[in-house]
């Protein structure tokens, strides 16, 4: 039996934003009922290019429903450009994690979002057709390559978890292994660079670092800190307790808080105190 988080259970039993947006700006349909999972995503955008409403209809398991529900909650309030950076891992993280065997549900959500954004921009997503590798689920070599590269997959089981490929008759396992080997060789030959963080990942890591590395030290002296916002690489915080009236607060923010966030999250982060 799969171990679902409480948040997955909540979004399955009480899914948010079920249905279809009236006169949507972005529309997408991905997957297929024949392959066991299908998703329709619609969203509305305001004059500031911000997603104001997002709804879904899906056919699938509990994880598929939860992932689609989470996706609509994540993108509401985002600009289209911000939403375009949402990854399948962001969807899983929002739910507190998904069983590895169900990660393909988050991938389906990311595919729907990508396609809906392309529809909104008036430029239908042009995907190379690729060659079918898994006949059972209709998965192409290009879809497998992308899943391996984006999620650092290493085994046929990993690929099945993220794409369903190889989960049927197993006749494609050898071909999947060849794709994994080819993609990983290509990845290993690339220069090492800092990983790209989505804004959701960045905020989550900042919050975790504050709780683990920063807040305990501040509380020893009767102080505290609250994360207000993250804008690009600017981390806006508010000092609380003794820190709010401390003359050395600016030194603490720069030489302690900012240093810790640069060490554990991202080297280009800059901490600023909320002016309001």
HUVEN-V257110 format. One record per residue. N is the residue number from 1. RES is the residue in one small letter. PHI is phi in whole degrees, 0 to 359 (* if undefined). NEAR is the number of other C-alpha atoms within 10 Angstrom. Layout:
n:N res:RES phi:PHI near:NEAR
n:N res:RES phi:PHI near:NEAR
This chain:
n:1 res:x phi:* near:3
n:2 res:x phi:285 near:9
n:3 res:x phi:264 near:10
n:4 res:x phi:268 near:16
n:5 res:x phi:288 near:13
n:6 res:x phi:298 near:11
n:7 res:x phi:289 near:16
n:8 res:x phi:297 near:26
n:9 res:x phi:299 near:16
n:10 res:x phi:297 near:15
n:11 res:x phi:288 near:20
n:12 res:x phi:281 near:20
n:13 res:x phi:283 near:12
n:14 res:x phi:230 near:13
n:15 res:x phi:298 near:18
n:16 res:x phi:268 near:20
n:17 res:x phi:60 near:18
n:18 res:x phi:282 near:17
n:19 res:x phi:129 near:14
n:20 res:x phi:219 near:17
n:21 res:x phi:290 near:18
n:22 res:x phi:286 near:11
n:23 res:x phi:50 near:10
n:24 res:x phi:291 near:17
n:25 res:x phi:270 near:19
n:26 res:x phi:237 near:24
n:27 res:x phi:222 near:25
n:28 res:x phi:207 near:20
n:29 res:x phi:231 near:19
n:30 res:x phi:227 near:19
n:31 res:x phi:75 near:19
n:32 res:x phi:202 near:15
n:33 res:x phi:297 near:12
n:34 res:x phi:299 near:10
n:35 res:x phi:267 near:13
n:36 res:x phi:93 near:12
n:37 res:x phi:199 near:18
n:38 res:x phi:217 near:20
n:39 res:x phi:218 near:23
n:40 res:x phi:242 near:21
n:41 res:x phi:240 near:27
n:42 res:x phi:227 near:26
n:43 res:x phi:214 near:26
n:44 res:x phi:243 near:20
n:45 res:x phi:238 near:20
n:46 res:x phi:268 near:12
n:47 res:x phi:290 near:6
n:48 res:x phi:263 near:8
n:49 res:x phi:68 near:13
n:50 res:x phi:251 near:18
n:51 res:x phi:285 near:22
n:52 res:x phi:260 near:14
n:53 res:x phi:210 near:21
n:54 res:x phi:214 near:27
n:55 res:x phi:222 near:24
n:56 res:x phi:218 near:26
n:57 res:x phi:229 near:18
n:58 res:x phi:217 near:21
n:59 res:x phi:240 near:15
n:60 res:x phi:168 near:17
n:61 res:x phi:276 near:14
n:62 res:x phi:301 near:16
n:63 res:x phi:293 near:24
n:64 res:x phi:295 near:26
n:65 res:x phi:294 near:29
n:66 res:x phi:297 near:27
n:67 res:x phi:295 near:31
n:68 res:x phi:293 near:32
n:69 res:x phi:298 near:28
n:70 res:x phi:298 near:26
n:71 res:x phi:303 near:31
n:72 res:x phi:295 near:25
n:73 res:x phi:291 near:18
n:74 res:x phi:297 near:17
n:75 res:x phi:276 near:21
n:76 res:x phi:297 near:19
n:77 res:x phi:95 near:18
n:78 res:x phi:278 near:16
n:79 res:x phi:285 near:16
n:80 res:x phi:300 near:20
n:81 res:x phi:295 near:11
n:82 res:x phi:293 near:15
n:83 res:x phi:297 near:22
n:84 res:x phi:296 near:18
n:85 res:x phi:267 near:17
n:86 res:x phi:291 near:22
n:87 res:x phi:252 near:24
n:88 res:x phi:296 near:24
n:89 res:x phi:291 near:20
n:90 res:x phi:300 near:23
n:91 res:x phi:296 near:28
n:92 res:x phi:297 near:24
n:93 res:x phi:297 near:16
n:94 res:x phi:301 near:19
n:95 res:x phi:272 near:23
n:96 res:x phi:78 near:13
n:97 res:x phi:107 near:18
n:98 res:x phi:237 near:25
n:99 res:x phi:303 near:14
n:100 res:x phi:306 near:15
n:101 res:x phi:292 near:17
n:102 res:x phi:245 near:22
n:103 res:x phi:296 near:25
n:104 res:x phi:299 near:25
n:105 res:x phi:291 near:30
n:106 res:x phi:289 near:28
n:107 res:x phi:295 near:22
n:108 res:x phi:299 near:23
n:109 res:x phi:296 near:30
n:110 res:x phi:297 near:25
n:111 res:x phi:296 near:18
n:112 res:x phi:295 near:25
n:113 res:x phi:297 near:32
n:114 res:x phi:301 near:20
n:115 res:x phi:290 near:23
n:116 res:x phi:293 near:26
n:117 res:x phi:295 near:23
n:118 res:x phi:297 near:18
n:119 res:x phi:297 near:16
n:120 res:x phi:300 near:19
n:121 res:x phi:282 near:13
n:122 res:x phi:76 near:11
n:123 res:x phi:231 near:10
n:124 res:x phi:312 near:12
n:125 res:x phi:299 near:13
n:126 res:x phi:264 near:8
n:127 res:x phi:250 near:8
n:128 res:x phi:299 near:9
n:129 res:x phi:297 near:10
n:130 res:x phi:69 near:11
n:131 res:x phi:246 near:12
n:132 res:x phi:297 near:16
n:133 res:x phi:257 near:23
n:134 res:x phi:257 near:24
n:135 res:x phi:293 near:15
n:136 res:x phi:298 near:18
n:137 res:x phi:241 near:19
n:138 res:x phi:65 near:16
n:139 res:x phi:263 near:19
n:140 res:x phi:267 near:18
n:141 res:x phi:296 near:18
n:142 res:x phi:291 near:17
n:143 res:x phi:294 near:19
n:144 res:x phi:292 near:23
n:145 res:x phi:303 near:18
n:146 res:x phi:296 near:13
n:147 res:x phi:297 near:20
n:148 res:x phi:297 near:24
n:149 res:x phi:290 near:15
n:150 res:x phi:287 near:11
n:151 res:x phi:244 near:14
n:152 res:x phi:54 near:15
n:153 res:x phi:282 near:20
n:154 res:x phi:229 near:15
n:155 res:x phi:227 near:15
n:156 res:x phi:299 near:23
n:157 res:x phi:299 near:18
n:158 res:x phi:301 near:20
n:159 res:x phi:299 near:28
n:160 res:x phi:298 near:21
n:161 res:x phi:298 near:21
n:162 res:x phi:264 near:23
n:163 res:x phi:228 near:27
n:164 res:x phi:77 near:25
n:165 res:x phi:302 near:30
n:166 res:x phi:88 near:25
n:167 res:x phi:270 near:18
n:168 res:x phi:255 near:14
n:169 res:x phi:280 near:11
n:170 res:x phi:75 near:14
n:171 res:x phi:291 near:14
n:172 res:x phi:265 near:18
n:173 res:x phi:302 near:21
n:174 res:x phi:297 near:13
n:175 res:x phi:295 near:15
n:176 res:x phi:295 near:24
n:177 res:x phi:298 near:15
n:178 res:x phi:296 near:11
n:179 res:x phi:294 near:19
n:180 res:x phi:301 near:23
n:181 res:x phi:299 near:15
n:182 res:x phi:295 near:12
n:183 res:x phi:291 near:20
n:184 res:x phi:293 near:16
n:185 res:x phi:296 near:11
n:186 res:x phi:293 near:11
n:187 res:x phi:295 near:14
n:188 res:x phi:290 near:9
n:189 res:x phi:276 near:9
n:190 res:x phi:284 near:8
n:191 res:x phi:300 near:7
n:192 res:x phi:288 near:8
n:193 res:x phi:220 near:6
n:194 res:x phi:293 near:8
n:195 res:x phi:292 near:7
n:196 res:x phi:282 near:10
n:197 res:x phi:253 near:16
n:198 res:x phi:286 near:18
n:199 res:x phi:297 near:18
n:200 res:x phi:294 near:20
n:201 res:x phi:298 near:18
n:202 res:x phi:297 near:17
n:203 res:x phi:299 near:18
n:204 res:x phi:299 near:16
n:205 res:x phi:292 near:17
n:206 res:x phi:295 near:22
n:207 res:x phi:299 near:16
n:208 res:x phi:296 near:15
n:209 res:x phi:292 near:18
n:210 res:x phi:299 near:20
n:211 res:x phi:295 near:13
n:212 res:x phi:270 near:11
n:213 res:x phi:253 near:15
n:214 res:x phi:247 near:19
n:215 res:x phi:302 near:16
n:216 res:x phi:303 near:14
n:217 res:x phi:292 near:14
n:218 res:x phi:295 near:20
n:219 res:x phi:291 near:15
n:220 res:x phi:298 near:9
n:221 res:x phi:255 near:11
n:222 res:x phi:81 near:12
n:223 res:x phi:250 near:19
n:224 res:x phi:196 near:20
n:225 res:x phi:215 near:21
n:226 res:x phi:233 near:15
n:227 res:x phi:282 near:16
n:228 res:x phi:263 near:11
n:229 res:x phi:195 near:14
n:230 res:x phi:231 near:19
n:231 res:x phi:239 near:10
n:232 res:x phi:64 near:12
n:233 res:x phi:260 near:14
n:234 res:x phi:270 near:13
n:235 res:x phi:254 near:20
n:236 res:x phi:261 near:17
n:237 res:x phi:230 near:19
n:238 res:x phi:234 near:18
n:239 res:x phi:278 near:20
n:240 res:x phi:229 near:16
n:241 res:x phi:62 near:14
n:242 res:x phi:295 near:15
n:243 res:x phi:294 near:21
n:244 res:x phi:294 near:14
n:245 res:x phi:249 near:11
n:246 res:x phi:281 near:14
n:247 res:x phi:291 near:10
n:248 res:x phi:263 near:10
n:249 res:x phi:300 near:17
n:250 res:x phi:297 near:16
n:251 res:x phi:295 near:12
n:252 res:x phi:297 near:15
n:253 res:x phi:298 near:21
n:254 res:x phi:281 near:14
n:255 res:x phi:269 near:11
n:256 res:x phi:240 near:17
n:257 res:x phi:297 near:22
n:258 res:x phi:298 near:20
n:259 res:x phi:297 near:18
n:260 res:x phi:293 near:19
n:261 res:x phi:293 near:24
n:262 res:x phi:293 near:16
n:263 res:x phi:288 near:12
n:264 res:x phi:259 near:14
n:265 res:x phi:241 near:20
n:266 res:x phi:202 near:19
n:267 res:x phi:292 near:14
n:268 res:x phi:259 near:12
n:269 res:x phi:290 near:19
n:270 res:x phi:233 near:19
n:271 res:x phi:266 near:19
n:272 res:x phi:231 near:17
n:273 res:x phi:274 near:17
n:274 res:x phi:299 near:14
n:275 res:x phi:275 near:7
n:276 res:x phi:274 near:4
